[in-house]
Amino acid sequence: MKKTVSVFKFGGASLKDPAAIKNVANILRSYEKEKLVIIVSAMGKTTNALEKVVEAHAARNGKAFDILNEIKAQHYRIMDELFDKKDEAYALVNDAFVEIEWVLEEEPHENYDYMYDQIVCVGELASSKIVHAYLNLAGLPSQWLDARDVIQTDDIFREGWVQWEETMERAERIVKPMLEQPGFIITQGFIGSTSENFTTTLGREGSDYTAAIFSFCLDAQDMTIWKDVPGVLTADPRLFENVAKLDRLSYKEAIEMTYYGAKVIHPKTIKPLQNKSIPLYVKSFVNPEGEGTLISSEVDDTYPPMVAVEPNQVLLQISTRDFSFVAEHHISYLFNIIAEFRLQVNMMQNSAISFSLCINDVDDKADRFAQRISDKFKVMLDRGLELITVRHYQEDLLNNLRRGKIVLLEERIKDTTVQMVVKDVPQIRRRQNVAAN
């Protein structure tokens, strides 16, 4: 297929209210002659709210329907400013929320992650239906596509792994004929399905990855992520002053930055693009005329210092119960359990008698992992930490970042990267011992 397709991704911040949706339509007017596949996220903080629905249903506390009704009401308030009351968009969005009501009418599923995916996916489904309907109303014809019909994953819920062969076949069979029709294609980020048609999600903030999957499968000429920042920055402007925009970035550097926690792009996004040399643009929906950042293979590897801060980290300090050395068979056992739980390990370090892991403190994964290995190991959890990563570091910058912090772990990788697991000096973190049953 000739490279005439572009893939755009709009995140929740770009769709948070009626004015934001109208702004997306205005951006797209400049591209109405082009073949576009447009990936949209859930609106605003919808995913966070839907997670509360899952928690309430699992807890059987009677609050799930109340939370859901407020989410529905928020979507309808947005629609009231975009559509006539008789517009079919209301029925389409209501049908999406009915999927959650069916789940809530049953007893909570024993597999929390399965239940999570069946509920949380509706944020993207509702958002895409609203955007699709509004674009058509605004004179920008579009076709709606259910991403679950295209992206097939394994059956690990909340962290589905793409089955590439099946996904590419579906893209060829379903999406490419749609591209022969007039108008844009609107679909959802973050979601896929198993071979048995159960909904899965690709990991939190996975809509960027969805766009990369479509780009790869369709041999896109380019991909653009629309953000509320002017491009890829050297640090988070909410945390640091005097940050700078990077005009160009190599695939390699982008992979390193996202792996170490830079929030502008999902970590899995770059590799599918690199495999087919598809350039990625990160642009601002606030200033769509700006140049943004280009990520491609044709970039020099000379960069200023770049800082990524990952909050909500937990450090697991693991030691054997018989005070023996942590040997190869211990590490092999631990790695198998890490893979089973699909923990995102951000840093690890071992000594003769202990093994330390720094991971994202998501839900109860750290506790379940610690409990799982507690018959063989003592596990100490230190919560509420930050992981600071500095690429292309300078010593004075490192010293500034250490001020007011206790460094629990530090690691230097070649001459380019320093990672530090830190906590604030005044704060005494809660430590807990996980004992064997």
For each residue, the residues with C-beta under 8 A, 3 or more apart:
1: 5 176 218 219
2:
3: 219 220 221
4: 35 221
5: 1 35 36 37 179 218 219 220 221
6: 31 34 35 36 37 220 221 222 223 224
7: 36 37 38 39 211 214 215 218 220 222 223 224
8: 28 31 36 37 38 39 211 223 224 226
9: 38 39 40 41 189 207 208 210 211 223 224 225 226
10: 14 15 24 38 39 40 41 131 226 285
11: 14 15 41 207 225 226 227
12: 15 16 41 42 43 44 45 46 47 127
13: 16 20 44 227 228
14: 10 11 20 23 24 226 227 228 285
15: 10 11 12 20 21 24 40 41 43 44 127 131
16: 12 13 20 43 44
17: 20 21 44 78
18: 21 22 78 81 82
19: 22 23
20: 13 14 15 16 17 23 24 285
21: 15 17 18 24 25 78 82 130 131 134
22: 18 19 25 26 82 134 138
23: 14 19 20 26 27 285
24: 10 14 15 20 21 27 28 131 226 285
25: 21 22 28 29 134 135 138 140
26: 22 23 29
27: 23 24 30 31 226 285 288
28: 8 24 25 31 32 36 38 135 140 184
29: 25 26 32 140
30: 27 288
31: 6 8 27 28 34 36
32: 28 29 140
33:
34: 6 31
35: 4 5 6 179
36: 5 6 7 8 28 31 184 185
37: 5 6 7 8 175 179 184 185 187 214 218 220
38: 7 8 9 10 28 131 142 184 185 186 187
39: 7 8 9 10 147 187 188 189 207 210 211 214
40: 9 10 15 124 127 128 131 186 187 188 189 207
41: 9 10 11 12 15 47 123 124 127 189 190 207
42: 12 46 47 50 123 124 126 127 190
43: 12 15 16 46 75 78 123 126 127 130
44: 12 13 15 16 17
45: 12 48 49
46: 12 42 43 49 50 71 74 75 123 126 127
47: 12 41 42 50 51 120 123 204
48: 45 51 52
49: 45 46 52 53 67 70 71
50: 42 46 47 53 54 71 100 119 120 122 123
51: 47 48 54 55 116 120
52: 48 49 55 56 67
53: 49 50 56 57 64 67 68 71 100 104 119
54: 50 51 57 58 112 115 116 119 120
55: 51 52 58 59
56: 52 53 59 61 62 63 64 67
57: 53 54 60 64 103 104 108 115 119
58: 54 55 108 112 115
59: 55 56
60: 57 108
61: 56 64
62: 56 66
63: 56 66 67
64: 53 56 57 61 67 68 104
65: 68 69 101 104
66: 62 63 69 70
67: 49 52 53 56 63 64 70 71
68: 53 64 65 71 72 97 100 101 104
69: 65 66 72 73
70: 49 66 67 73 74
71: 46 49 50 53 67 68 74 75 97
72: 68 69 75 76 94 97
73: 69 70 76 77
74: 46 70 71 77 78
75: 43 46 71 72 78 79 93 97 126 130
76: 72 73 79 80 90 93
77: 73 74 80 81
78: 17 18 21 43 74 75 81 82 130
79: 75 76 82 83 87 89 90 93 130
80: 76 77 83 85
81: 18 77 78
82: 18 21 22 78 79 89 130 133 134 137
83: 79 80 87 89 90 133 134 137
84: 87
85: 80 90
86:
87: 79 83 84 90 133 137
88: 91 92 133
89: 79 82 83 92 93 129 130 133 134
90: 76 79 83 85 87 93 94
91: 88 94 95
92: 88 89 95 96 129 133
93: 75 76 79 89 90 96 97 126 129 130
94: 72 90 91 97 98
95: 91 92 98 99
96: 92 93 99 122 125 126 129
97: 68 71 72 75 93 94 100 101 122 126
98: 94 95 101 102
99: 95 96 102 103 118 121 122 125
100: 50 53 68 97 103 104 118 119 122
101: 65 68 97 98 104 105
102: 98 99 105 106
103: 57 99 100 106 109 115 118 119
104: 53 57 64 65 68 100 101
105: 101 102
106: 102 103 109
107:
108: 57 58 60 112 115
109: 103 106 112 114 115 118
110:
111: 114 115 157
112: 54 58 108 109 115 116
113: 116 117 156 157 158
114: 109 111 117 118 157 198
115: 54 57 58 103 108 109 111 112 118 119
116: 51 54 112 113 119 120 157 158 201
117: 113 114 120 121 157 158 191 198 199 200 201
118: 99 100 103 109 114 115 121 198 199
119: 50 53 54 57 100 103 115 116 122
120: 47 50 51 54 116 117 123 201
121: 99 117 118 124 125 148 188 190 191 199 201
122: 50 96 97 99 100 119 125 126
123: 41 42 43 46 47 50 120 126 127
124: 40 41 42 121 127 128 147 188 189 190 191 207
125: 96 99 121 122 128 129 146 188 191
126: 42 43 46 75 93 96 97 122 123 129 130
127: 12 15 40 41 42 43 46 123 124 130 131 188
128: 40 124 125 131 132 144 186 187 188
129: 89 92 93 96 125 126 132 133 144
130: 21 43 75 78 79 82 89 93 126 127 133 134
131: 10 15 21 24 38 40 127 128 134 135 186
132: 128 129 135 136 142 143 144 186
133: 82 83 87 88 89 92 129 130 136 137
134: 21 22 25 82 83 89 130 131 137 138
135: 25 28 131 132 138 140 141 142 184 186
136: 132 133 139 140 141 142
137: 82 83 87 133 134
138: 22 25 134 135
139: 136
140: 25 28 29 32 135 136 183 184
141: 135 136 182 183 184
142: 38 132 135 136 183 184 185 186
143: 132 178 181 183 184 185 186
144: 128 129 132 186 187
145: 149 150 174 175 178 185 186 187
146: 125 149 150 187 188
147: 39 124 150 151 187 188 189 191 192 210
148: 121 151 191 192 193 197 199
149: 145 146 170 174 193
150: 145 146 147 167 170 171 174 175 187 214 217
151: 147 148 162 167 170 191 192 193 202 210 213
152: 162 163 166 167 170 192 193 194 195
153: 156 160 161 162 163 192 193 194 200 202
154: 160 161 163 194 200
155: 160 194 195 196 198 200
156: 113 153 159 160 161 200 342
157: 111 113 114 116 117 160 198 200 201
158: 113 116 117 200 201 203
159: 156 201 202 203 342
160: 153 154 155 156 157 192 194 200 201 202 203
161: 153 154 156
162: 151 152 153 167 192 202 213
163: 152 153 154 166 167 195
164: 167 168
165: 168 169
166: 152 163 169 170 195
167: 150 151 152 162 163 164 170 171 192 213 217
168: 164 165 171 172 217
169: 165 166 172 173
170: 149 150 151 152 166 167 173 174 175
171: 150 167 168 174 175 176 214 217 218
172: 168 169 175 176 217
173: 169 170 176 177
174: 145 149 150 170 171 177 178
175: 37 145 150 170 171 172 178 179 185 214 217 218
176: 1 171 172 173 179 180 218
177: 173 174 180 181
178: 143 145 174 175 181 185
179: 5 35 37 175 176 185 218
180: 176 177
181: 143 177 178
182: 141
183: 140 141 142 143
184: 28 36 37 38 135 140 141 142 143
185: 36 37 38 142 143 145 175 178 179
186: 38 40 128 131 132 135 142 143 144 145
187: 37 38 39 40 128 144 145 146 147 150 210 214
188: 39 40 121 124 125 127 128 146 147 191 207 210
189: 9 39 40 41 124 147 206 207 208 209 210 211
190: 41 42 121 124 201 202 205 206 207 210
191: 117 121 124 125 147 148 151 188 199 200 201 202 210
192: 147 148 151 152 153 160 162 167 199 200 201 202
193: 148 149 151 152 153 197 198 199 200
194: 152 153 154 155 160 197 198 200
195: 152 155 163 166
196: 155
197: 148 193 194
198: 114 117 118 155 157 193 194
199: 117 118 121 148 191 192 193
200: 117 153 154 155 156 157 158 160 191 192 193 194
201: 116 117 120 121 157 158 159 160 190 191 192 206
202: 151 153 159 160 162 190 191 192 206 209 210 268
203: 158 159 160 206 209 266 268
204: 47 362
205: 190 208 266
206: 189 190 201 202 203 209 210 266 268
207: 9 11 39 40 41 124 188 189 190 210 211 266
208: 9 189 205 211 212 225 265 266 268 269
209: 189 202 203 206 212 213 266 268 269
210: 9 39 147 151 187 188 189 190 191 202 206 207 213 214
211: 7 8 9 39 189 207 208 214 215 223 225 269
212: 208 209 215 216 223 268 269 270 271 272 273
213: 151 162 167 209 210 216 217 272
214: 7 37 39 150 171 175 187 210 211 217 218 220
215: 7 211 212 218 220 223 272 273 276 278
216: 212 213 219 220 272 273 275 276 278
217: 150 167 168 171 172 175 213 214
218: 1 5 7 37 171 175 176 179 214 215
219: 1 3 5 216 276 278
220: 3 5 6 7 37 214 215 216 223 278
221: 3 4 5 6 278
222: 6 7 278 279 280 281
223: 6 7 8 9 211 212 215 220 273 278 279 280 281
224: 6 7 8 9 280 281 282 283 292
225: 9 11 208 211 264 265 280 281 282 283
226: 8 9 10 11 14 24 27 283 284 285 288
227: 11 13 14 231 264 282 283 284 285
228: 13 14 284 285 286
229: 233 237 264 282 284
230: 233 245 284 287 290 292
231: 227 245 246 247 282 283 284 290 291 292 293
232: 245 246 249 254 257 262 264 265 282 293 295
233: 229 230 236 237 243 244 245 246 264
234: 243 244 245 246 304 305 306 307
235: 239 240 243 306 307 308 309
236: 233 239 240 243 263 307 308 309
237: 229 233 240 243
238:
239: 235 236 309
240: 235 236 237 243 307
241:
242:
243: 233 234 235 236 237 240
244: 233 234 304
245: 230 231 232 233 234 293
246: 231 232 233 234 249 293 303 306
247: 231 291 293 294
248: 293 294 295 296 299 300
249: 232 246 253 254 257 293 294 295 299 303
250: 253 254 295 296 297 299 300 301
251: 254 255 270 273 274 295 296 297
252: 255 256 301
253: 249 250 256 257 299 301 303 391
254: 232 249 250 251 257 258 265 270 280 295
255: 251 252 258 259 267 270 271 274
256: 252 253 259 260 391 417
257: 232 249 253 254 260 262 265 306 308 391
258: 254 255 261 262 264 265 266 267 269 270
259: 255 256 267
260: 256 257 308 310 346 389 391 417 419
261: 258 308 309 310 346 387 389
262: 232 257 258 265 306 308
263: 236 308
264: 225 227 229 232 233 258 282
265: 208 225 232 254 257 258 262 269 270 280 282
266: 203 205 206 207 208 209 258 269
267: 255 258 259 270
268: 202 203 206 208 209 212 271 272
269: 208 209 211 212 258 265 266 272 273 280
270: 212 251 254 255 258 265 267 273 274 280 295
271: 212 255 268 274 275
272: 212 213 215 216 268 269 275 276 278
273: 212 215 216 223 251 269 270 276 277 278 279 280 295
274: 251 255 270 271 277 297
275: 216 271 272
276: 215 216 219 272 273
277: 273 274 296 297
278: 215 216 219 220 221 222 223 272 273
279: 222 223 273 294 295 296
280: 222 223 224 225 254 265 269 270 273 294 295 296
281: 222 223 224 225 292 293 294 295
282: 224 225 227 229 231 232 264 265 292 293 295
283: 224 225 226 227 231 288 290 291 292 293
284: 226 227 228 229 230 231 287 288 290 292
285: 10 14 20 23 24 27 226 227 228 288
286: 228
287: 230 284 290
288: 27 30 226 283 284 285
289:
290: 230 231 283 284 287
291: 231 247 283 294
292: 224 230 231 281 282 283 284
293: 231 232 245 246 247 248 249 281 282 283
294: 247 248 249 279 280 281 291 299
295: 232 248 249 250 251 254 270 273 279 280 281 282 299
296: 248 250 251 277 279 280 299
297: 250 251 274 277
298:
299: 248 249 250 253 294 295 296
300: 248 250
301: 250 252 253
302:
303: 246 249 253 306 391 392
304: 234 244 392
305: 234 390 391 392 393 394 397
306: 234 235 246 257 262 303 390 391 392
307: 234 235 236 240 388 389 390 391 397 401
308: 235 236 257 260 261 262 263 388 389 391
309: 235 236 239 261 386 387 388 389
310: 260 261 313 346 360 386 387 388 389
311: 386
312: 360 361 362 384
313: 310 346 358 359 360 361 385 386 387 421
314: 358 359 360 361 366 381 382 383 385
315: 356 357 358 381 382 385 408 409 421
316: 356 357 358 359 366 369 370 379 380 381
317: 354 355 356 379 380 382
318: 326 334 354 355 356 357 373 377 378 379
319: 323 326 353 354 355 377 378
320: 323 324 325 326 330 353 376 377 378
321: 376 377 378 436
322:
323: 319 320 353
324: 320 327 353
325: 320 352 353
326: 318 319 320 330 331 350 351 352 353 354 355
327: 324 330 331
328: 331 332
329: 332 333
330: 320 326 327 333 334 355 376 377
331: 326 327 328 334 335 350 355
332: 328 329 335 336
333: 329 330 336 337 373 376
334: 318 330 331 337 338 355 373 377
335: 331 332 338 339
336: 332 333 339 340
337: 333 334 340 341 369 372 373
338: 334 335 341 343 345 357 369
339: 335 336 342
340: 336 337
341: 337 338 365 368 369 372
342: 156 159 339
343: 338 357 359 365 366 369
344: 359 360 362
345: 338 348 357 358 359
346: 260 261 310 313 358 359 360 387 419
347: 356 357 358 387 409 411 419 421
348: 345 355 356 357 358
349: 355 356 409 411
350: 326 331 354 355 356
351: 326 354 355
352: 325 326
353: 319 320 323 324 325 326
354: 317 318 319 326 350 351
355: 317 318 319 326 330 331 334 348 349 350 351
356: 315 316 317 318 347 348 349 350 409
357: 315 316 318 338 343 345 347 348
358: 313 314 315 316 345 346 347 348 385 387 409 421
359: 313 314 316 343 344 345 346 365 366
360: 310 312 313 314 344 346
361: 312 313 314 366 383
362: 204 312 344 365
363:
364: 367 368
365: 341 343 359 362 368 369
366: 314 316 343 359 361 369 370 381
367: 364 370 371 381 434
368: 341 364 365 371 372
369: 316 337 338 341 343 365 366 372 373
370: 316 366 367 373 374 379 381 434
371: 367 368 374 434
372: 337 341 368 369
373: 318 333 334 337 369 370 376 377 379
374: 370 371 377 378 379 434 435 436 437
375: 436 437
376: 320 321 330 333 373
377: 318 319 320 321 330 334 373 374
378: 318 319 320 321 374 433 434
379: 316 317 318 370 373 374 433 434
380: 316 317 431 432 433 434
381: 314 315 316 366 367 370 431 432 434
382: 314 315 317 385 408 423 429 431
383: 314 361 429 430
384: 312 423 427 429 430
385: 313 314 315 358 382 408 421 422 423 429
386: 309 310 311 313 405 421 422 423
387: 261 309 310 313 346 347 358 419 420 421 422
388: 307 308 309 310 401 419 420 422
389: 260 261 307 308 309 310 417 418 419 420
390: 305 306 307 393 397 398 401 417 418 419
391: 253 256 257 260 303 305 306 307 308 416 417
392: 303 304 305 306 416
393: 305 390 397 398 416 417 418
394: 305 397 398
395: 398 399
396: 399 400
397: 305 307 390 393 394 400 401
398: 390 393 394 395 401 402 418
399: 395 396 402 403
400: 396 397 403
401: 307 388 390 397 398 405 420
402: 398 399 405 407 420 422
403: 399 400
404: 424 425
405: 386 401 402 420 422 423 424 425
406: 422 423 424 425
407: 402 410 420 421 422
408: 315 382 385 421 422 423
409: 315 347 349 356 358 419 420 421
410: 407 418 419 420 421
411: 347 349 418 419
412: 417 418
413: 416 417 418 419
414: 417
415:
416: 391 392 393 413
417: 256 260 389 390 391 393 412 413 414
418: 389 390 393 398 410 411 412 413
419: 260 346 347 387 388 389 390 409 410 411 413
420: 387 388 389 401 402 405 407 409 410
421: 313 315 347 358 385 386 387 407 408 409 410
422: 385 386 387 388 402 405 406 407 408
423: 382 384 385 386 405 406 408 427 429
424: 404 405 406 427
425: 404 405 406
426:
427: 384 423 424
428:
429: 382 383 384 385 423
430: 383 384
431: 380 381 382
432: 380 381
433: 378 379 380
434: 367 370 371 374 378 379 380 381
435: 374
436: 321 374 375
437: 374 375
